[in-house]
Amino acid sequence: MHSNKLHLDPELVARARALAARAGRPVVDMARSHTTVSVERAVLRLAGITGADADGIPWVNRLVDAVRADVGLGHGVALPVFHAVAEHGLAGSGADLTLLAQKAASGSLRFDLPGGKAATAARKASRRAVAAGIRQVDRNRVERDKMIKKYGDPKQRPWIYLIVATGDIYEDIPQAQAAARAGADVIAVIRSTGQSLLDYVPEGATREGFAGTYATQENFRLMRAALDESSRELGRYVRLTNYASGLCMPEIATLAGLQRLDMMLNDSMYGILFRDINPIRTFVDQRFSRQIHARAGIVINTGEDNYLTTADAVEAAHTVTVSQLLNEYFAHEAGLADWQLGLGHAFEINPDLPESFRLELAHALLARELFPDAPLKWMPPTKHMTGDVFRGNLLDGFFNLVGALTGQGILLVGMMTEAVVTPWLSDRDIALQNVRYVLNAAGKLHEDFMPAPGGFIQQRAHQVLDEAIDLLAKIEDDTLLKAIADGTFGIMKRPADRGKGRDGVAAHEDGYYNPATDILEQPAKGEQQ
């Protein structure tokens, strides 16, 4: 399948990757030398802290805020927290951390930075507690592998990916199970509007989301259990997706690992461009979240498709390719393997444009051939849906056909009622019929499809790659943060010194310690994770 149908020049492809690495390296260096409130909260979540106060503020937020007020974030929270655990005669369990947070919130204890033997003891205790959480992530990965071996994967590729989200987790569950019975392989529970801007993760099962359902640990647990039932019933493993983006990206990634989610939306720039989250905060958070995803065996889905909802899909096609190359570099650096890279792209060219379908084919095939081992996530038309459901269903059929022709890995089901209403179950059923028809009728058409040598599709793909290389060279000279500030991606201008969550970032000070990155990057010899 992944032969060189476009006759891409291997030297040009290698140059594009080298430029992406050079453009991305300063951002990685920055991420490695900073922390955020959400990274530190994720560390404590791995150590077992749960629960929220009477106002719904998670105890982990109260604990990190208290440490920050007393000693700052620059040394990390692990040493001051586990030093306080020892000082107060606690064992360091999740319940003990919750008790510590309660004491800190009531003003009955203060945190300080330990030194000498006390620092060594706090380091060991924090590493032991966090290692227990990472062992749970590891057990879940083993359990997923066992279930896939027992029940099997979907017979066809691409996997059919369907969004279900009513705002009420107890309504989502029967809809998700019905969707799985109707052929969906991946269920995505989209988050409640605005959750990405909350600097905390709500607690418990929720029923009050708007245009989506809150991402919480309990909601993850409930949906995972329901889809495990469906997997047993249907004889194929049904995957669960949620969103690790926004101000709590590291925490939501951690909760996904602890509850055995299979895919997570996790883009390096989405929150910067479309939620105005501070760029430095986002890059620090995404690196830690991807390290967790790598360990958990979770497939990430990136958000390049969103650029084409604001920028023109033809003029800005090369910015999608540039972002895919950067996302690949950041993902590899954080430990993700190619099979975990659901790099995003979309069917968003204006259908009134002459040769729009051929242009879509060229863009989709370019993505497929640049990333032959990645399960690309192909997104349906949204920008040019008009409310004419017949035209919309036809456009979705064309989209499904491109997916089949170019061997995409993950096919998001397009809705003919896009931009009109939140889809009814009947809308989803019609949309799934469309996908099933195309994949049954043309599922292996990519074996026969070969664009004409030197023809329209090859020329367009080469043009986009050339433009991507030119842009990467400019980004390397100008820096990625400056390119983002200038509106290079999705025409959004996002300066590095602005944006939400900026005050939650701290540079590492001498002696900074994070037991989670310590384990994820350099497991101790002989340590059983």
URLINTA-V792591 format. One record per backbone hydrogen bond with DSSP energy under -0.5 kcal/mol. NH is the residue of the N-H (numbers start at 0). CO is the residue of the C=O. If there is no record, write none. Layout:
NH_CO / NH_CO
//
This chain:
2_0 / 4_2 / 6_3 / 9_7 / 11_8 / 12_8 / 13_9 / 14_10 / 15_11 / 16_12 / 17_13 / 18_14 / 19_15 / 20_16 / 21_17 / 22_18 / 23_19 / 24_20 / 25_21 / 27_23 / 28_24 / 29_25 / 30_26 / 31_27 / 32_28 / 32_29 / 33_30 / 34_505 / 36_503 / 39_35 / 40_36 / 41_37 / 42_38 / 43_39 / 44_40 / 45_41 / 46_42 / 47_44 / 48_43 / 52_56 / 55_52 / 57_55 / 58_50 / 59_50 / 60_57 / 61_57 / 62_58 / 63_59 / 64_60 / 65_61 / 66_62 / 67_63 / 68_64 / 69_65 / 70_66 / 71_66 / 71_67 / 75_72 / 77_512 / 80_76 / 81_77 / 82_78 / 83_79 / 84_80 / 85_81 / 86_82 / 87_83 / 88_85 / 89_84 / 96_92 / 97_93 / 98_94 / 99_95 / 100_96 / 101_97 / 102_98 / 103_99 / 104_100 / 105_101 / 106_103 / 107_102 / 108_102 / 113_111 / 117_114 / 118_114 / 119_115 / 120_116 / 121_117 / 122_118 / 123_119 / 124_120 / 125_121 / 126_122 / 127_123 / 128_124 / 129_125 / 130_126 / 131_127 / 132_128 / 133_129 / 134_130 / 135_131 / 136_132 / 137_133 / 138_134 / 139_135 / 140_136 / 141_137 / 142_138 / 143_139 / 144_140 / 145_141 / 146_142 / 147_143 / 148_144 / 149_145 / 150_146 / 151_146 / 151_147 / 158_408 / 160_158 / 160_410 / 161_159 / 161_185 / 163_187 / 168_166 / 168_205 / 170_167 / 171_167 / 172_168 / 173_169 / 174_170 / 175_171 / 176_172 / 177_173 / 178_174 / 179_175 / 180_176 / 181_177 / 182_179 / 183_178 / 184_159 / 185_159 / 186_238 / 187_161 / 187_185 / 188_186 / 188_240 / 189_187 / 192_209 / 194_191 / 196_193 / 197_194 / 201_199 / 208_166 / 210_208 / 212_189 / 215_213 / 219_215 / 220_216 / 221_217 / 222_218 / 223_219 / 224_220 / 225_221 / 226_222 / 227_223 / 228_224 / 229_225 / 230_226 / 231_227 / 232_228 / 233_229 / 234_230 / 235_230 / 236_151 / 238_184 / 238_236 / 240_186 / 241_262 / 243_241 / 243_264 / 244_242 / 246_195 / 247_244 / 248_245 / 251_247 / 252_248 / 253_249 / 254_250 / 255_251 / 256_252 / 257_253 / 258_254 / 259_256 / 260_255 / 261_239 / 262_239 / 263_298 / 264_241 / 265_300 / 272_268 / 273_269 / 274_270 / 275_271 / 276_270 / 277_499 / 281_277 / 282_278 / 283_279 / 284_280 / 285_281 / 286_282 / 287_283 / 288_284 / 289_285 / 290_286 / 291_287 / 292_288 / 293_289 / 294_290 / 295_291 / 296_292 / 296_293 / 297_292 / 298_261 / 299_339 / 300_263 / 301_341 / 305_302 / 306_303 / 307_303 / 307_304 / 308_305 / 309_305 / 309_306 / 310_306 / 315_311 / 316_313 / 318_315 / 319_315 / 319_316 / 320_316 / 321_317 / 322_318 / 323_319 / 324_320 / 325_321 / 326_322 / 327_323 / 328_324 / 329_325 / 330_326 / 331_327 / 332_328 / 333_329 / 334_331 / 335_330 / 339_336 / 340_337 / 341_299 / 341_339 / 342_340 / 344_376 / 346_378 / 347_345 / 352_349 / 355_352 / 358_354 / 359_355 / 360_356 / 361_357 / 362_358 / 363_359 / 364_360 / 365_361 / 366_362 / 367_363 / 368_364 / 369_365 / 370_366 / 371_368 / 373_370 / 375_373 / 376_342 / 377_375 / 377_409 / 378_344 / 384_381 / 388_386 / 391_387 / 392_388 / 393_389 / 394_390 / 395_391 / 396_392 / 397_393 / 398_394 / 399_395 / 400_396 / 401_397 / 402_398 / 403_399 / 404_400 / 405_401 / 406_402 / 406_403 / 407_402 / 408_375 / 409_375 / 410_158 / 411_377 / 411_409 / 412_160 / 417_414 / 419_416 / 420_416 / 427_423 / 428_424 / 429_425 / 430_426 / 431_427 / 432_428 / 433_429 / 434_430 / 435_431 / 436_432 / 437_433 / 438_434 / 439_435 / 440_436 / 441_437 / 442_438 / 444_441 / 445_403 / 446_443 / 447_444 / 448_444 / 454_451 / 458_454 / 459_455 / 460_456 / 461_457 / 462_458 / 463_459 / 464_460 / 465_461 / 466_462 / 467_463 / 468_464 / 469_465 / 470_466 / 471_467 / 472_468 / 473_469 / 474_470 / 475_471 / 476_472 / 477_473 / 478_474 / 479_22 / 482_478 / 483_479 / 484_480 / 485_481 / 486_483 / 487_482 / 489_487 / 490_486 / 491_488 / 493_483 / 493_491 / 497_494 / 499_275 / 501_498 / 503_500 / 504_501 / 505_34 / 507_32 / 508_73 / 511_508 / 512_74 / 517_513 / 518_514 / 519_515 / 520_516 / 521_517 / 526_523 / 528_526
//
